[in-house]
Amino acid sequence: MRTHAFVSGPLVLPPPYRLVRLRESGDAFNHALGLADASGAGTLVYVGRFDLAEFAVVLEPDEPLRRARRAFYAGMVALTDALRAYAPPNKPVTIDWPDAIRIDGGLVGGGRLGWPSAAPEDEPPRWLVFGAMIRTVSVTDAEPGIHPLSSALEQEGFGDAGAVQVTESFSRHLMVVTDLWQSDGFEAVAREYLGRTARERQVSRRIDDNGDLLLHRVDTGNTERCELVKALATPSWFDPQTGGPWP
């Protein structure tokens, strides 16, 4: 894997956000977890990297933790909207429940969620942290097609859209999704999210009050519960050895 110099381009965020910028060796998600108590809502931690858009934002929900985790879905909608803003025409940007993002079938990254470890389920948590990584450029020496299940924005024709553009776009779209939640309720956010995931025939889907995905199979009458907390414990898209999306 090649290394790159620190990317120092300007990053402009809307007024509600406060920027904390780390150098290339930083870890946006874990840094945000560490400062969430002191920094408060709207703090956005950004790592200046050439190959990844990596950032994390601190949220302060007013719902009990068991319901507040649904903010993860709002973050995923904002993240996919941020990518769609730069996607070539008819280029699909989709979600593998709950956390992985694919562009035209290739894995580019995803989102994750953190909260205080001792927070009770029936009380509002002091904070949540939504973190994201999107691969902007592939920095392996493999020929195209060697890893057909992974991709990067550059490979998918996103032009000059890099870490700065994706992060700025996310910050704006998260405000839009938050407004949607406040005006139309979480059901509107859930519809947006589910519309970006793969459909199965004879299966209806909804997101429960605690964030679990419920799959009702029409042919058998059975309902399957996919637990959000368990799924978020190990991000499906994240390679712990490389510290980035799976190759």
N, C-alpha and C positions, 0 to 999 in steps of 0.2 A: 504494500500500500504506500503510495506517495504521500509526502507531507506538504503542507502549504503554509504560506505566511499568514499571519493574522489579518483578517479581513476587516478593514476599518471604515467602510462606507457609512454614511450618515443613516440613522434610523429615526424616522419621524412618526410618533404615535399621537393619537387623539388626546385631548386634555385629561380625561379621567385616568390615564395610565402614568405610572412613574417607572422610568427605565433604569434597570440595573444591568450593566454590560460586563460580561466576563470575557477573558481571553480564550483562545482556542482550546486550551487544556481544561477549561471549566466544565461543569456539569450543571446545566440550567435547572433541571428538575430538583436535584438534591439541594442545590443552593437555595432555591425557592422554599423548599421545606424548612430549611434552617432559619430563614429570615421572616417567614410568614407571620409569626406572632408579633414581631416588632414593626414590620413594614406595612401590613394592612392591605385591604382590597385594592386592586388595580396595579399593584407592583408587578412588572413584567421583567423577568430575567432572560437575557438574550446572550447567546454565545456566538461570537463572530467566527464562523467556520466557512471554508470554501465549499465543502462537499455536503453540508447539512444545514437545513433551517432548524435550529434547535432553540426552543424557548419554553418558558413556563410562566403562568400567571396566577396570582393569589386572588382567591374569591372569598367573600364572607357571606355565606347563605343565612337566611333567617328561618329555615325549616329544620326540623330534627334531622340528624345525620342519616337515618334510614331513608328519608325522602330527598335530602339534599344531594346525595350522590347522583341524582338524575342530572345534575349540572354537567356531568361527564358527557351526556348526549348533546347538550347545547354546545359544548366545546368541540365535539366531533362534527356537528353541523357547520359550525363556523370554520373549522379547518378545511372541510371539503369545499365550502363556498370560497374560501381563500384561494384554493387551487383552481377551482372552476373559473375564477376571474381571469386566469392566465392560460387556461387550457386551450389548445387548438379546437376548432369546431368539431363537434361530434366525438370528442375524446372522452370516454366514460371515466368518471372519478367515483369509485364505489367504496363501500365499507364492508369488511368482514366483521360480524358481531364479535365482541363489542368494539374493538380498538384498532384494527388494522386498516390501512388505506391502500387501495390499489388504483393504478391508472392503466386502463386498457388491459387489466388482468395482472399487471406487474406490481409487486409489493414495493412501495416507496417509503413506508414508515407508518406512523400511527400516533395515538394519544395515550395518556396514562393519567391516573388520578391518585392524589395523596390526601391524607387527613390526619389529625392528631391521633396517636396510637391509643390513648386512653379515653378518647371521646365517647360518651355514652350514646347509644343508638337513638334514645328518645329525647335528646336535647340538641339544639343547634351547635355545630362544631365551631370552634374559634375561627377556623379557616379551612378552606380546601385549596389544593393546588392542581391545576390542569397543566400538564406538560405535553409537548409534542416534538417529534422529530420527523423531518421529511428529507429524503435523499435528493439533493439537487443535481449532483454530479457523481457518476460512478468513478471511483478512484482505483479500481482494480485493473490489472493488466489483461484480464480475460477478454476474449473476443466477444462481440455481440452474439447473443444466443446461447452462451455457455450457461448462464443462469436465467432461464426463460421465465422463472416465477418472480424475479426481482427486476426493478427498473429504477430510473431516476428522471427528474424533470427534464434534464438536457436531452436524454434519449427519447423522451415522449414529445419533443417539439415545443417545449415551453419557452423557447427563445432565451431572453436575458433574465427571466424570472429566477432570482436566486434567494438566498436566505433573507435579505433585507425586505425584498418585495413580498415574500410569503408571510413574514412576520407582521409587516404593516397591514397587509390585507386581512390577516386573521384578527388583528386588534379591532379593525373596523367592523368585520362581520360578527364578531362576538357581541358587540354592542347591539347590532341589528337583531340577533337571535335572542338576546336578553330582553329587548323591547317586545319581541313577538311573544315570549313566555309571559311577560307581565300583562300584555293586552289580551291575548287569546288563550292563555293557560298552557300548561305543559303539554297537553294533547297536541297542540299545533307543532311544538318542537318534536314530539315523538313521530308525528306524521312525516315531517321533513327527514328525520333520521332514518326511519324504516323505508322511506322511498329510495334510499341510497344503498340498501342492502339487497342481497339476492333473494328472489322470491321462490317459493316452492308451490307446486300445484297442490290444491286441496288443503292448504295450510293457511290459517289466519293468524296474524301476529299482533301483539300489543305489549306495551311496556307497563309493568305493574307499578304500584305506588312506591315500592322500594327499589325500583330500577331493574328488577329481573325481567328477562324476556320470556313471554308466555307464547308458546306455539300450540295452537289448537288444530288438530288433524281432523278434518271434516269427515273423512271416510271411516275413521275408527271412533271418533268422539273423544279421543284421548287428548289431554293437555300436558305438554312438557314444559317444565320450568327450567330456564337457564339462569343461574345465579350470578348476578353482576359482581358481587364482592369477591367471589372465588375467581371469576375470570380476570378481574383487575389485579389480583395478587401477583400474577406472572404475565406481563404483557406479551401477547402472542407474536408481535412483530419485532421484539427487541432481542438482540444478540448480546448477552452479558459479556462475552469475551472481547468483542470489538467495541462495545459501547454505542452501537448504532443499529439500524435495521438489519435484519437477516439478509445475507447476500443471495 
